[in-house]
Amino acid sequence: MRVDARRSDPVVSARTRRLLLLALVVLVVASVHRLWLAPPPLRVHEIEGRTMGTTYSVLVAAVLDAEDGARAVRAIEDELERTSALMSSWIEESELSRFNRLGSDAPFAASPETLEVFRIARAVSERSGGAFDVTVGPLVRAWGFGPGDASVPLSAPGPGELARLRERVGWRNIEIGESTLRKREPRLEADLSAVAKGWGVDRVSAALTGLGLTDHLVEIGGEIRARGSKPGGAPWRIAIERPDPGTRDALEIVELRDVAMATSGDYRNYYELDGERISHTIDPRTGRPVRHRLASVTVVHESAAWADAWATALDVLGPDAGPALARAEGLTALFVVRDGEAFRSQATGGFDSLRAELD
C-alpha cells in the first residue's frame, strides 16, 4: 500500500492541533482547580506577653482564622496562669507561696503539677550532688538577688550569717508524697523558678499540640521548646548568645525540631562588689556565688523543665565537673568558658549535630 504524502501531512497537522488544544484546555482547568482547592500558605503568627516575672513569646506556623487565633491565645494564657498560680514566687497566694509560709512540718496538700516539678528538681539535685537546690532562696537574697525587694548589699554576707542561712537550706528537707509536701525544717522555703519556666514551656507546647497546632516555638524567659517545623519544612533556627554583657551577638546557631533548650549563665545578672564579680548563680553547697570561668551552659532535652534544671546544675558545677557530669548523664549540652578576652566552647552528647552556619 502506498502512502500519499500530499494527503497525510495535512491530516497529521490537524490531529496535532486538536491534541494541543485539548491539552491546553486540560492544563488551564487543572490550574484553576489547584488555585481553587489549594490551602492558603502557612504563616508564622506571634503571640507574646508577660508571665512569671519575665516575658514569653509563642510562634505558631499555621493557617489561623480569627477564631483559631483566639482559641490558641486562650490555651496559652490558661496554661501560663495555671503554672503561675501554682509555682510563682511572685504571687502571694500561689500554691508555692502558701507552702513557703507554712511554718511547720505538717503535710501540705499540693497539686499533681507542683508535685511533679518538685520531683524533677529532686532528681536533678540527687544526680548533681546538690549543685541544684530549690531551697537556696535565703542565700540568693542574702547576696542581693531574687524576687521582692532584693538589693545589692553594701558588703558580702559574713561566715556567721551564711552558716545561719544554710541551716534553712537543703533539698533533702522536703518530703514529696503522693499528694503532699512536707518540710523537715519548718523555716525552709522553695523557689521553683529554675524549673517552673521550663514546665510552663512544656505545658504551652502540649496545649497547642492538642489544638492541632503541631508546628510552633514556645519561649519563656529564654527557655525554649521547638515543635515541628517552620513554613517550608525547615527546623526552627535558634541563636545562643555570646555570653558578653555588652552585646547581644549570636555565638552559635542551632536547628531544633521536637526538643527543648535552656541556657544558664552569669553574664546578665551580676554586680561588682569590692572589685569582685558577684554572680546570681549561688552554689548551694558553699552558700556563695560561683567563681569559676564557666560563662554559660545550654542544655537540649526532650523536656524544657528538665533542660531548665540541668542547665542551672551544670552552671554551678563549672567548666570541669559540669561537662563530666553531662557526659555521664548522656546530656546534650554546650559549655562556654572564658579564656582571657575570648571564649572557648565544649560540646557533649549530640550537640554538634544541631549546629548550623551563622547568618
Backbone hydrogen bonds, N-H to C=O, Kabsch-Sander energy under -0.5 kcal/mol:
donor,donor_aa,acceptor,acceptor_aa,energy
4,D,2,R,-0.5
5,A,3,V,-0.9
7,R,4,D,-1.0
8,S,4,D,-2.1
9,D,5,A,-1.7
11,V,7,R,-1.2
12,V,8,S,-2.3
13,S,9,D,-2.3
14,A,10,P,-2.1
15,R,11,V,-2.0
16,T,12,V,-2.4
17,R,13,S,-2.3
18,R,14,A,-2.1
19,L,15,R,-2.3
20,L,16,T,-2.7
21,L,17,R,-2.2
22,L,18,R,-2.3
23,A,19,L,-2.6
24,L,20,L,-2.2
25,V,21,L,-2.2
26,V,22,L,-2.4
27,L,23,A,-2.4
28,V,24,L,-2.3
29,V,25,V,-2.5
30,A,26,V,-2.7
31,S,27,L,-2.3
32,V,28,V,-2.5
33,H,29,V,-2.5
34,R,30,A,-2.5
35,L,31,S,-2.4
36,W,32,V,-2.1
37,L,33,H,-2.3
38,A,34,R,-2.6
43,R,62,A,-1.4
45,H,43,R,-0.7
45,H,60,V,-3.1
47,I,58,V,-2.6
49,G,56,Y,-1.9
51,T,54,T,-2.6
54,T,51,T,-2.3
56,Y,49,G,-2.6
57,S,219,E,-2.6
58,V,47,I,-2.9
59,L,217,L,-2.9
60,V,45,H,-2.7
61,A,215,D,-2.6
62,A,43,R,-2.2
62,A,60,V,-0.9
64,L,62,A,-0.7
69,G,65,D,-2.7
70,A,66,A,-2.3
71,R,67,E,-2.2
72,A,68,D,-2.2
73,V,69,G,-2.4
74,R,70,A,-2.4
75,A,71,R,-2.1
76,I,72,A,-2.4
77,E,73,V,-2.7
78,D,74,R,-2.7
79,E,75,A,-1.9
80,L,76,I,-2.3
81,E,77,E,-2.7
82,R,78,D,-2.2
83,T,79,E,-2.4
84,S,80,L,-2.4
85,A,81,E,-2.6
86,L,82,R,-1.3
87,M,83,T,-2.9
88,S,84,S,-1.9
92,E,90,W,-0.6
94,S,91,I,-1.6
95,E,85,A,-1.9
96,L,86,L,-1.8
98,R,94,S,-2.2
99,F,95,E,-2.0
100,N,96,L,-2.5
101,R,97,S,-1.8
102,L,98,R,-0.8
102,L,99,F,-0.7
103,G,101,R,-0.7
108,F,181,L,-3.0
109,A,107,P,-0.5
110,A,179,S,-2.3
115,L,111,S,-2.3
116,E,112,P,-2.1
117,V,113,E,-2.1
118,F,114,T,-2.3
119,R,115,L,-2.0
120,I,116,E,-2.3
121,A,117,V,-2.4
122,R,118,F,-2.6
123,A,119,R,-2.4
124,V,120,I,-2.2
125,S,121,A,-2.3
126,E,122,R,-2.7
127,R,123,A,-2.4
128,S,124,V,-1.4
129,G,126,E,-1.1
130,G,125,S,-2.7
131,A,128,S,-0.8
136,V,133,D,-1.2
139,L,136,V,-1.0
140,V,136,V,-1.9
141,R,137,G,-2.6
142,A,138,P,-1.8
143,W,139,L,-1.2
144,G,141,R,-2.0
145,F,140,V,-2.1
162,L,158,G,-2.4
163,A,159,P,-2.3
164,R,160,G,-2.1
165,L,161,E,-2.4
166,R,162,L,-2.4
167,E,163,A,-0.8
167,E,164,R,-0.6
168,R,165,L,-1.8
169,V,166,R,-1.1
173,N,170,G,-2.1
174,I,171,W,-1.3
175,E,173,N,-0.6
175,E,182,R,-3.1
177,G,175,E,-0.6
177,G,180,T,-3.1
181,L,108,F,-2.3
182,R,175,E,-1.8
184,R,173,N,-3.2
184,R,182,R,-0.5
185,E,173,N,-0.7
188,L,185,E,-2.2
191,D,134,V,-3.2
195,V,192,L,-2.4
196,A,192,L,-3.9
197,K,193,S,-0.8
199,W,195,V,-2.4
200,G,196,A,-2.8
201,V,197,K,-2.2
202,D,198,G,-2.3
203,R,199,W,-2.4
204,V,200,G,-2.6
205,S,201,V,-2.3
206,A,202,D,-2.3
207,A,203,R,-2.3
208,L,204,V,-2.4
209,T,205,S,-2.3
210,G,206,A,-2.1
211,L,207,A,-0.9
211,L,208,L,-0.7
212,G,209,T,-1.9
213,L,208,L,-2.4
214,T,212,G,-1.4
216,H,214,T,-0.6
216,H,227,R,-2.1
217,L,59,L,-2.6
218,V,225,R,-2.6
219,E,57,S,-2.4
220,I,223,E,-2.4
221,G,55,T,-2.4
223,E,220,I,-2.3
224,I,261,M,-3.0
225,R,218,V,-2.3
226,A,259,V,-2.9
227,R,216,H,-3.1
230,K,234,A,-3.1
233,G,230,K,-2.4
236,W,256,L,-2.0
238,I,236,W,-0.5
238,I,254,V,-2.9
240,I,252,E,-2.9
241,E,239,A,-0.6
242,R,249,D,-3.1
244,D,242,R,-3.0
247,T,244,D,-1.9
251,L,240,I,-3.3
252,E,240,I,-1.6
253,I,356,A,-0.6
254,V,238,I,-2.8
255,E,354,L,-2.4
256,L,236,W,-2.9
256,L,254,V,-0.5
258,D,226,A,-0.5
259,V,226,A,-1.0
260,A,301,H,-3.6
261,M,224,I,-2.7
262,A,299,V,-2.2
264,S,297,V,-2.6
266,D,295,A,-1.6
270,Y,268,R,-0.8
271,Y,278,I,-1.7
273,L,276,E,-2.5
276,E,273,L,-1.6
278,I,271,Y,-3.6
279,S,277,R,-0.7
280,H,269,N,-1.7
282,I,280,H,-0.9
283,D,288,R,-2.9
286,T,283,D,-1.5
287,G,283,D,-2.9
288,R,283,D,-0.6
290,V,281,T,-2.4
295,A,293,R,-0.5
295,A,336,V,-2.6
296,S,336,V,-1.5
297,V,264,S,-2.8
298,T,334,L,-2.3
299,V,262,A,-3.0
300,V,332,T,-2.9
301,H,260,A,-2.0
305,A,198,G,-0.6
307,A,303,S,-2.2
308,D,304,A,-2.6
309,A,305,A,-2.1
310,W,306,W,-2.8
311,A,307,A,-2.4
312,T,308,D,-1.5
313,A,309,A,-2.3
314,L,310,W,-2.8
315,D,311,A,-1.8
316,V,312,T,-2.0
317,L,313,A,-1.9
318,G,314,L,-1.5
321,A,317,L,-0.6
322,G,318,G,-1.4
324,A,320,D,-1.5
325,L,321,A,-2.3
326,A,322,G,-2.5
327,R,323,P,-2.5
328,A,324,A,-2.0
329,E,325,L,-2.5
330,G,326,A,-0.6
330,G,327,R,-0.7
331,L,326,A,-2.9
332,T,300,V,-0.8
333,A,331,L,-0.8
333,A,348,T,-1.0
334,L,298,T,-2.4
335,F,346,Q,-3.0
336,V,296,S,-2.5
337,V,335,F,-0.6
337,V,344,R,-3.0
338,R,293,R,-3.0
339,D,342,A,-2.9
342,A,339,D,-1.7
344,R,337,V,-2.4
346,Q,335,F,-2.3
348,T,333,A,-2.6
351,F,348,T,-1.5
353,S,350,G,-0.9
354,L,351,F,-2.1
355,R,351,F,-0.6
355,R,352,D,-1.0
356,A,253,I,-2.9
